[in-house]
Amino acid sequence: MALRIEPRREVTWAARLLAPIAAVLLTLVFGGALFWTLGFDPLATLYAFFIGPVTGLYGLTELLVKAVPLIIIAAGLSVGFRANIWNIGAEGQLTMGAIAAAGVGLFAPQGLHGLLLPLMFLAALLAGMAWAGIAAFLRARFGTNEILVTLMLTYIAGLLLSWLVRGPWRDPMGFNFPQTALMPPAGTLSPLDPRFRVTASVWFALLVLGLLWLFVSRSFAGYRLAVGGAAPRAARYVGFSEKGAIWTGLLVGGAAAGVAGFYEVAGPLGQLSAVISPGYGFTAIIVAFVGRLHPAGILLGGLFLALTYVGGEAVQVSFGIPAHITRVFQGLLLFFLLASEFFTSWRITRSGA
């Protein structure tokens, strides 16, 4: 008897809903097994990783601080993903947005300080769009693979950031650390509560999700992108522009990532440093697919993936486990998410040899 993979005739909405839930549960089970093999009590470590950090108000606010960039970026990326436009370089677009925002904040004339935050926001948005626009131009003009181009541009952005904070933009009073001076008060977002780091970026993230819902569910442009992703030939037949979908998907994702960079520079960090992001641009890809490209799902996925960052820091303090365990959990989640998606759409059957 031989095994054969064949598509399922029908995929129910319940199966699509349960797929990411199953991926999360399997991640918890295998994560607990990993802690056990490392010599730690799996229940205690899982509690410290996923529950302990959010039992207090400070932990909840830190969860929001880390969820905001994930939600904003994932919402932007989901627009392109719906049209099968694969922007994998949001990390680089976030970096370029942060660089642009910091450049305006540090070097804008004093007379513009009343408009400093809006100018920083606009600079970050345009920088993220421009960085993604390189991949859009190459894909639309020469048919290049946007996955490779956006990914390679991420490393170029990282090298540019490293050169700036170690060279011309390095703070002369910063004890030789690779970082800029702090943003001026006019270029800094005030926290919602002085005891915590969370800022008004929380409300912006919710606004982005609302705009995403309107775009996907109530706009003709969103419908065209969805049709282009599901049935490219049908989209071309009715006259939908493939190049327009490429530009829209990549520019929207780049703009969202750039804005996330602005909120990091003007918010919790308050300056530009060699490590402006712990990998939000890459993690947001998982958020988008855990949330099934839906605004409500992206909100929940963003909170869960943000919890892996907060939890990684918590187990490092409590058990001495390296904070890189966060990446392990994110990798497990991505693996099980892909597996659950596969078994949702396909099945393995036996056939005669």
C-alpha positions in Angstrom: 0.0 0.0 0.0 1.3 3.5 -0.9 0.4 6.8 0.7 -1.0 9.6 -1.4 -1.7 13.3 -0.6 -4.9 14.7 -2.0 -6.8 17.9 -1.5 -9.9 17.9 0.7 -13.1 18.4 -1.2 -14.4 20.8 1.4 -12.7 22.8 4.2 -15.2 23.9 6.9 -15.0 27.2 8.7 -14.6 25.3 12.0 -11.5 23.5 10.7 -10.0 26.8 9.6 -10.7 28.3 13.0 -9.4 25.3 14.9 -6.1 25.1 13.0 -4.3 28.1 14.7 -5.8 27.0 18.1 -4.3 23.5 17.6 -1.0 25.0 16.6 -0.9 27.1 19.9 -1.8 24.0 22.0 0.9 21.9 20.3 3.4 24.6 20.9 2.6 24.6 24.6 2.9 20.8 24.8 6.2 20.6 23.0 7.5 23.7 24.7 6.8 22.1 28.1 8.6 19.0 26.9 11.6 21.1 25.9 11.7 22.7 29.4 11.6 19.2 30.9 14.5 17.9 28.8 16.5 21.0 30.0 15.9 19.9 33.6 13.2 22.3 34.5 9.7 21.7 35.9 7.6 22.1 32.7 4.5 23.3 34.6 6.4 25.9 36.6 8.3 27.2 33.6 5.2 27.3 31.4 3.5 29.2 34.1 6.4 31.7 34.4 6.5 32.0 30.6 2.8 32.5 29.7 0.9 33.4 32.9 3.2 35.0 35.4 4.2 38.0 33.3 0.6 39.1 32.9 -0.6 38.7 36.5 0.4 42.3 37.3 -0.3 45.7 35.8 3.3 46.3 34.8 3.4 43.0 32.9 0.2 43.7 31.1 1.5 47.1 30.0 4.8 45.6 28.8 2.7 43.1 26.8 1.0 46.0 25.0 4.3 47.7 24.4 5.5 44.6 22.5 2.2 43.8 20.9 1.7 47.2 19.2 4.5 46.9 16.6 3.5 43.3 15.9 -0.1 44.2 15.3 0.7 47.3 13.1 3.2 45.4 11.0 1.0 42.2 10.7 -2.0 44.3 9.6 0.1 45.9 6.8 1.6 42.7 5.7 -1.8 40.9 5.6 -2.9 43.3 2.7 -0.1 42.0 0.5 -0.4 38.4 1.7 -4.0 38.3 0.6 -2.8 38.9 -3.0 0.1 36.4 -2.7 2.6 39.3 -2.5 5.2 38.0 0.0 6.9 40.9 1.9 9.4 39.1 4.1 11.5 42.3 4.8 9.3 44.2 7.3 12.2 44.1 9.7 14.3 46.2 7.3 11.4 48.5 6.6 10.9 49.0 10.3 14.6 49.8 10.6 14.5 52.4 7.8 11.4 54.0 9.4 13.2 54.2 12.7 16.3 55.8 11.0 14.1 58.4 9.2 12.2 59.2 12.4 15.3 59.5 14.4 17.0 61.7 11.7 14.1 64.1 11.8 13.9 64.1 15.6 17.7 64.7 16.1 18.4 67.2 13.3 15.2 69.1 12.6 15.4 72.9 13.1 14.2 74.1 16.5 11.5 76.2 14.9 9.7 73.0 13.8 9.5 71.4 17.2 5.8 72.0 17.4 5.4 69.8 14.4 8.2 67.4 15.2 6.2 64.3 16.0 4.0 64.5 12.9 7.1 65.0 10.8 8.8 62.1 12.4 5.7 60.0 11.7 5.5 61.0 8.1 9.3 60.5 7.5 9.1 57.0 9.0 6.0 56.1 6.9 7.6 57.3 3.7 10.9 55.6 4.5 9.2 52.2 5.0 7.3 52.7 1.8 10.4 53.6 -0.2 12.3 50.6 1.1 9.5 48.3 0.2 9.0 50.2 -3.1 12.4 49.0 -4.3 11.1 45.4 -4.2 7.8 46.5 -5.8 9.6 48.2 -8.7 11.9 45.2 -9.3 9.0 42.8 -9.1 6.7 44.8 -11.4 9.4 45.8 -13.9 11.6 42.8 -14.0 9.6 40.0 -12.4 12.1 39.5 -9.6 11.2 37.5 -6.5 10.0 39.9 -3.8 10.8 37.4 -1.0 14.5 37.5 -1.8 14.6 41.2 -2.5 12.8 42.3 0.7 14.9 39.9 2.7 18.2 41.1 1.3 17.2 44.7 1.8 16.6 43.9 5.5 20.3 43.2 5.9 21.3 46.3 4.1 19.1 48.4 6.4 20.6 46.7 9.4 24.1 47.5 8.2 23.1 51.2 7.6 21.7 51.4 11.1 24.9 49.9 12.6 27.1 52.4 10.7 25.0 55.4 11.8 24.9 54.6 15.5 28.6 53.7 15.5 29.6 56.6 13.3 28.1 59.9 12.4 25.0 59.7 14.7 26.7 58.2 17.8 26.0 60.1 21.0 29.3 61.8 22.0 28.1 61.6 25.6 27.0 58.0 25.4 30.1 56.3 26.8 30.9 54.9 23.4 27.7 52.8 23.2 26.3 52.3 19.7 23.3 54.6 20.1 22.2 58.1 19.3 21.3 60.9 21.8 17.8 60.7 23.2 15.0 62.3 21.2 14.1 65.8 22.3 11.0 66.1 24.5 9.0 67.4 21.5 9.9 64.3 19.6 8.9 61.8 22.3 5.5 60.3 22.9 4.3 60.7 26.5 3.2 57.5 28.2 -0.4 57.0 29.0 0.6 56.5 32.7 4.0 57.8 33.9 4.6 54.5 35.8 4.6 52.5 32.6 6.1 52.6 29.0 2.9 52.2 27.0 1.9 55.1 24.8 -0.9 56.2 22.6 0.4 53.8 20.0 -2.1 51.4 21.4 -4.9 53.4 20.0 -3.2 53.7 16.7 -2.8 49.9 16.5 -6.6 49.5 17.0 -7.2 52.2 14.4 -5.0 50.2 11.9 -7.0 47.1 12.6 -10.3 49.0 12.0 -8.9 50.4 8.7 -7.8 46.9 7.7 -11.3 45.6 8.3 -12.8 48.3 6.2 -10.3 47.7 3.4 -10.8 44.0 3.4 -14.5 43.8 3.9 -16.0 47.0 2.5 -13.7 48.3 -0.3 -13.4 47.3 -3.9 -9.6 47.6 -3.8 -9.6 44.9 -1.0 -11.8 42.7 -3.2 -9.5 43.0 -6.1 -6.5 42.0 -4.0 -8.4 39.0 -2.7 -9.4 37.9 -6.2 -5.9 38.4 -7.5 -4.5 36.2 -4.7 -7.1 33.4 -5.0 -7.5 33.3 -8.8 -4.8 35.3 -10.7 -6.0 34.2 -14.1 -9.6 35.3 -13.3 -8.3 38.6 -12.0 -6.3 39.3 -15.2 -9.3 38.3 -17.3 -11.6 40.9 -15.7 -8.9 43.5 -16.0 -7.5 43.7 -12.5 -4.0 45.1 -12.5 -1.4 42.7 -11.3 1.2 45.5 -11.0 -1.2 47.5 -9.0 -1.6 44.7 -6.6 2.2 44.4 -6.3 2.6 48.0 -5.5 -0.3 48.2 -3.1 0.7 45.1 -1.2 4.3 46.0 -0.8 3.8 49.7 -0.1 1.1 49.2 2.5 3.3 46.7 4.3 6.3 49.0 4.1 4.3 51.9 5.4 3.0 49.9 8.4 6.5 48.7 9.3 8.0 52.2 9.0 5.3 53.5 11.3 6.2 50.8 13.8 9.8 52.0 13.7 8.6 55.5 14.5 6.7 54.3 17.5 9.8 52.5 18.8 12.0 55.5 18.5 9.5 58.1 19.8 8.1 55.7 22.4 9.6 53.1 24.7 13.2 53.4 23.4 13.4 57.2 22.9 16.5 56.9 20.8 18.1 54.9 17.9 20.3 52.0 18.9 22.1 49.1 17.2 19.2 46.8 18.1 16.1 48.8 17.4 13.9 45.7 17.2 14.1 42.2 18.7 12.7 40.8 15.4 9.2 42.3 15.3 9.3 42.4 11.5 9.8 38.6 11.2 7.5 37.7 14.1 4.7 39.8 12.6 4.6 37.3 9.7 3.7 34.6 12.1 1.1 37.0 13.7 -0.5 37.5 10.3 -0.9 33.8 9.7 -1.9 32.9 13.2 -4.6 35.5 12.8 -5.6 34.1 9.4 -5.1 37.6 7.9 -8.2 38.8 9.8 -8.1 41.9 12.0 -9.6 40.2 15.1 -7.2 37.2 14.6 -4.2 39.6 14.2 -5.1 41.3 17.4 -5.2 38.0 19.3 -2.1 36.7 17.5 -0.2 39.9 18.2 -1.0 39.6 21.9 0.1 35.9 22.0 3.4 36.5 20.2 4.1 39.5 22.4 3.6 37.2 25.3 6.5 35.1 24.1 8.8 38.1 24.3 7.6 39.1 27.8 7.7 35.4 28.9 11.2 34.9 27.5 12.5 37.8 29.7 10.6 36.4 32.7 12.1 32.8 32.5 15.5 34.3 32.0 15.2 36.1 35.3 13.4 33.3 37.2 15.2 30.2 35.9 18.3 31.5 34.1 17.0 30.2 30.7 18.4 32.3 27.8 15.9 34.8 26.5 16.4 33.3 23.0 13.9 30.6 24.1 11.5 33.1 22.7 12.7 32.3 19.2 12.3 28.6 19.9 8.6 29.0 20.8 8.0 31.2 17.8 9.6 28.6 15.6 7.5 25.9 17.1 4.4 27.9 16.6 5.2 28.6 13.0 6.0 24.9 12.4 2.8 23.7 13.9 0.8 26.4 12.2 2.1 25.3 8.8 1.4 21.6 9.7 -2.2 22.4 10.8 -2.8 24.5 7.6 -1.5 21.5 5.6 -3.8 19.0 7.2 -6.7 21.5 7.0 -6.5 21.6 3.2 -5.0 18.2 2.4 -5.3 14.6 3.6 -3.2 11.5 3.4 -4.9 8.4 2.0 -3.8 4.9 1.1 -3.8 3.7 -2.5 -2.9 0.5 -4.1 0.8 0.0 -5.0 
